Amino acid sequence: MRIGVISDTHGSMQAIQKAVQAAEQVELWLHAGDYSQDGEVLSSLTGAKVIAAKGNCDGCAKAKIDEFIQIGKVKIWITHGHRYGV
């Protein structure tokens, strides 16, 4: 499975389109916050599933601060990092 990772899109369609073109065929996108709602745009552009975490600039976004997923035997923690000093 090919996974794309993106964050800090801040509503920039240009940045999202550039990432999509660079990544080519992606089956799952992980959006690590700051305009996590851009995940909906990303999904509509690619047709791929998007899992998003909430960043420090996301205000009232529906995303959670941390998302934990498992793909096969691999566990993935999706976070913006602003609460962890990174």
Residue pairs with C-beta under 8 A, 6 or more apart in sequence:
1 27
1 28
1 71
2 23
2 25
2 26
2 27
2 28
3 26
3 27
3 28
3 29
3 30
3 71
4 19
4 20
4 23
4 26
4 28
4 29
4 30
4 48
5 29
5 30
5 32
6 16
6 19
6 29
6 30
6 31
6 32
6 42
7 31
7 32
7 33
7 34
7 55
7 80
8 32
8 33
8 34
8 35
8 55
9 15
9 16
9 19
9 31
9 34
9 35
9 38
9 42
10 34
10 35
10 38
10 57
11 35
11 38
13 41
16 38
16 41
16 42
16 45
17 45
20 26
20 42
20 45
20 46
26 46
26 48
27 48
27 49
28 48
28 49
28 50
28 51
28 71
29 39
29 42
29 43
29 46
29 48
29 49
29 50
29 51
30 50
30 51
30 52
30 53
30 76
30 78
31 38
31 39
31 42
31 50
31 51
31 52
31 53
31 78
32 52
32 53
32 55
32 78
32 79
32 80
32 81
33 52
33 53
33 54
33 55
33 56
33 57
33 58
33 63
33 79
33 80
33 82
34 55
34 56
34 57
34 58
34 80
35 55
35 57
35 58
36 52
36 53
36 54
36 55
36 58
36 61
36 63
37 52
37 58
37 61
37 62
37 63
39 50
39 51
39 52
39 63
40 50
42 48
42 50
43 49
43 50
51 67
51 69
51 78
52 63
52 67
52 78
53 63
53 64
53 65
53 66
53 67
53 78
53 79
53 80
54 61
54 63
54 64
54 65
54 80
55 80
55 82
56 80
56 82
65 79
65 80
65 83
66 77
66 78
66 79
67 77
67 78
67 79
68 75
68 76
68 77
68 78
69 75
69 76
69 78
70 76
